[in-house]
Each structure stands twice: as structure tokens, then as C-alpha cells.
Amino acid sequence: MRLDKFLKVSRLIKRRTMAKEVSDQGRIAVNGVPAKASTNVKVGDELTIRFGQRRVTVKIERVQETSRKEEAAEMYQIIKEERLSETNE
């Protein structure tokens, strides 16, 4: 599944266009490698996403085409969540 679609379906990012913009800005890495929106992701991959002053690392647990709001959080497991300082960027 494409990275931008996974981010939308899992509700890590609300809109697919926003997921595409964030990934094209180089703020998402898949298994430590900067990723574009079209990068394919699979179960077991680790995503590191930078949201402003936060960096979230998640592991993909499940990939599915659609999900209900209640099921979305089951698609990934948060491994690490950290705040970035001004000097860290």
C-alpha cells in the first residue's frame, strides 16, 4: 500500500493530500530512509513522522484498504514519541 494512503486510512494524518505534502517535504522516514508519498509500506515497517515539534515512531501492524474510526489505531503500534527542541532540528 502507498505510504500516503496508509497514513490516511490509519488516521495518523487526516487527509491524503496532507500526507502527500508531509512526505514530499522529507518529514517521513520508512525504516530509517526518507520516503515519498508513493513508497510502498508493509506490515513490520517502521515509520518515523515529524509533526512540528514532535517526532513519532510507529510500527505497522496491519495494512487494509479501509478502516472504521475504532479500528484505525489497531493498524499501528506507537514505539516512541518525543518532543524536539529548537536546536534538535
C-alpha positions as MATLAB code, in Angstrom:
seq = 'MRLDKFLKVSRLIKRRTMAKEVSDQGRIAVNGVPAKASTNVKVGDELTIRFGQRRVTVKIERVQETSRKEEAAEMYQIIKEERLSETNE';
ca = [
       0.000    0.000    0.000;
       1.197    3.519   -0.743;
       2.521    5.491    2.213;
       0.092    8.389    1.785;
      -2.904    6.042    1.654;
      -1.735    4.131    4.748;
      -1.360    7.382    6.709;
      -4.914    8.395    5.787;
      -6.570    5.000    6.375;
      -4.792    4.582    9.731;
      -5.750    8.170   10.602;
      -2.187    9.135   11.523;
      -2.789   12.052    9.144;
      -6.363   13.127    8.410;
      -6.204   13.781    4.664;
      -4.310   12.008    1.899;
      -3.273   15.292    0.289;
      -1.775   16.393    3.607;
       0.027   13.020    3.935;
       1.469   13.543    0.445;
       2.691   17.054    1.305;
       4.299   15.920    4.575;
       6.113   13.014    2.914;
       7.262   15.117   -0.044;
       8.778   17.601    2.445;
      11.009   14.796    3.746;
       9.345   14.626    7.168;
       8.598   10.884    6.988;
      11.070    8.011    7.000;
      10.299    4.338    6.381;
      12.807    2.046    8.131;
      15.183    4.995    8.520;
      15.097    6.006    4.836;
      13.342    9.256    3.764;
      10.167    8.295    1.911;
       7.971    9.803   -0.783;
       4.178    9.510   -0.833;
       4.366    6.685   -3.396;
       6.654    4.488   -1.252;
       5.118    1.073   -0.625;
       4.708    0.105    3.031;
       4.010   -3.328    4.515;
       3.466   -4.993    7.875;
       6.578   -4.701   10.038;
       7.816   -1.413    8.578;
       8.723    1.405   10.977;
       7.552    4.914   10.154;
       9.115    7.991   11.723;
       6.936   11.074   11.256;
       7.845   14.624   12.244;
       4.844   16.755   13.264;
       6.158   20.230   14.067;
       7.991   19.857   17.403;
       7.131   16.147   17.802;
       8.620   13.010   16.302;
       6.514    9.845   16.385;
       7.815    6.373   15.525;
       5.220    3.701   14.760;
       5.376    0.082   13.622;
       2.848   -1.081   11.034;
       0.783   -3.944   12.474;
      -1.841   -4.289    9.747;
      -2.472   -2.985    6.240;
      -6.042   -2.746    4.967;
      -7.791   -0.695    2.294;
     -10.378    0.872    4.617;
     -10.957    1.064    8.338;
     -13.545    2.357   10.725;
     -12.519    5.003   13.228;
     -12.446    2.450   16.058;
     -10.176    0.061   14.092;
      -7.716    2.651   12.759;
      -5.457    2.656   15.847;
      -5.064   -1.137   15.555;
      -3.203   -0.701   12.252;
      -0.067    0.551   14.006;
       1.726    0.492   17.349;
       3.427    3.599   18.726;
       7.027    2.717   19.558;
       8.349    6.127   20.534;
       7.023    9.668   20.850;
       9.378   12.532   21.563;
       9.415   16.310   21.635;
      12.077   18.025   19.582;
      13.897   21.051   20.896;
      14.683   24.053   18.687;
      18.343   23.001   18.402;
      17.479   19.409   17.500;
      16.217   20.241   14.002;
];
